[in-house]
Amino acid sequence: MSDLLDAALSYAERGWKVFPLHTPNANGCSCRRTACKDIGKHPRTKNGLNDATTDPETIRKWWAQWPDANIGILTGPESGLLVIDLDNKGSVRGEENFAALAAKAGGIDPTLTAVTARGKHLFFAHPGFPIKNSVEQIAGGVDVRSSRGYVVAAPSLHASGTRYAWENADETLADVPTWLCELLAPRIGPGSLETPVMARQFEKGVSCIDQGARNDKLYRIGCSLRGQLAMSDLEIVERLLMVNQCKCVPPLTEDEVLRIAGSVCQHPPETGSTKSLKRTERNPLYWFKFNVRDFYADQNVQMMTDCQLGWHTKLRASAWQNGGFLPADGDNLWRLAGATSKKSFLRDSDLVLAEFESVIINGRERLIHREMAAQYVETLEKWMQEKAAGEANRERLRAEAAALRRESTAA
């Protein structure tokens, strides 16, 4: 058994999902691409990190096919890992920057550490709440690998000719220190994780609708969607079900939400007037969310071909327009993606759709991007709050004008 296969199997025994990567060679990279930018660091299998597994038979088959394959370890909750990647590049010293940050904030406990060609990988036990991959967001030369991320593991070969190695192979995984959790956690405003309600808020990234306000709030949201966006019955049902799951504590039953949606859909949409068109154009729900840092930190994106990147962008835009949802059938998906061939789309779309999962909504299978759906819900609520504030201000001005007219008449 080769050292690489032996290591891959040992990682799988620890519950870490692994997959094979390409290898540096005399010509550059085993992928044979001219001027490969990720020599020895990108996946060999079709679906990349989506193929990651702990199944020993699959792992043996991979390394029987590619005995010299580098090892990729999937990070995030699937493997229970969060990895801090410290990179020393020229004047940017990731190790020093992170050490200074830790010293100022309270330090870190000893944890499993790997030595790389240009720095270190610090392995921590995943804290259990969503953490995105990031590149140099917390300090120069300090990257974060968590959900939908991966790292190259020992004894893989680096393009420089050195091999990744464990600095302290017998060390256990430390918990992520509190200060680092606070630095990496999604921002949702004041609160902590001490109660189930706040934990749910933290996970979804949005504020909650309390029990007494659920029916009224869902009805108001539905009326706004129906009246000013002229959404269909199905679209309103989908959005209200998602608002219910993201925000209501505890959620209403699906039947209750369907009854609210039925009441909403009795009202005709507000369309055709200049006023309604202008209001629709200002609606933030038509602005597609795109975070450049997150885009470049997404390791799935880094592996996509130009065609896949085009599909990825179009499908995300379509999903945002539909509240985080996509149809679950290939006949619709390949057209939405703008693919020239249905066959090629179905063959190569797994990586593109990796962030989506299948759900049943009102008896129909749909694909949902949960993070996007939560963002859509939050944007919708803020829009409604701004509309309510504007209407309240107009009412105040009308009341003041009426009072002035009465005073003028009396005089």
Secondary structure, DSSP 8 states (H G I E B T S, - for coil): --HHHHHHHHHHHTT--EEEE--EETTEETT--TT-SSTTTSBSSTTGGGG-B--HHHHHHHHHH-TT-EEEEE-BTTTTEEEEEEEEETTEEHHHHHHHHHHHHT------EEE-SSEEEEEEE--SS----EEEEEETTEEEE-TT-EEEETT-B-TTS-B-EESSTT---EE--HHHHHHHS---SS--SSSHHHHHHHHHTS--B-GGGHHHHHHHHHHHHHHHH---HHHHHHHHHHHHHHHBSS---HHHHHHHHHHHTTS----SSHHHHHHHHT-GGGS----HHHHHH-HHHHH--HHHHHHHHHHHHHHHHTTTEEESSHHHHHHHTT-S-HHHHHHH-TTTTTT-EEEEETTEEEEE-HHHHHHHHHHHHHHHHHHHHHHHHHHHHHHHHHHHHHHHHH-
